[in-house]
Amino acid sequence: MIFKVYFQESIKQVPVREKTQTIYVEGESEREVRLKLKNEPYNIEFVTALEGAFLEYEKQNEDFKVLEIG
C-alpha cells in the first residue's frame, strides 16, 4: 500500500501549512511507515493511505515518486 506523508523538514519546526512537504512511502500500515521514517529528522504531521481514485490522482502529479526505504 502507498501512504502519503505530510511533514516539516525539521523535528524542531512548528507545523505551518505553507512549509508542509509530502513524500510517498510504501508499507503495510501507517505504523510501519512511521517506523521506516523514525531515523529521519522529519516532524510528521499526518500519514494517510492512498487507494483507488485517490492513488490514481496522486500518480498524475509530476512529483509522484515512492521512496525506497529499507
Long-range contacts (C-beta under 8 A, 24 or more apart in sequence): 1-26, 1-27, 1-28, 1-29, 1-49, 1-50, 1-51, 2-26, 2-49, 2-50, 2-55, 2-58, 2-66, 3-27, 3-30, 3-33, 3-47, 3-48, 3-49, 3-50, 4-47, 4-48, 4-50, 4-58, 5-33, 5-37, 5-42, 5-44, 5-46, 5-47, 6-44, 6-45, 6-46, 6-47, 6-48, 7-42, 7-43, 7-44, 7-45, 8-42, 8-43, 8-45, 9-41, 9-42, 9-43, 10-41, 10-42, 10-43, 11-41, 11-42, 11-43, 12-43, 13-43, 15-43, 15-45, 20-45, 23-67, 24-50, 24-58, 24-64, 24-65, 24-66, 24-67, 25-66, 25-67, 25-69, 26-66, 26-67, 36-69, 36-70, 37-69
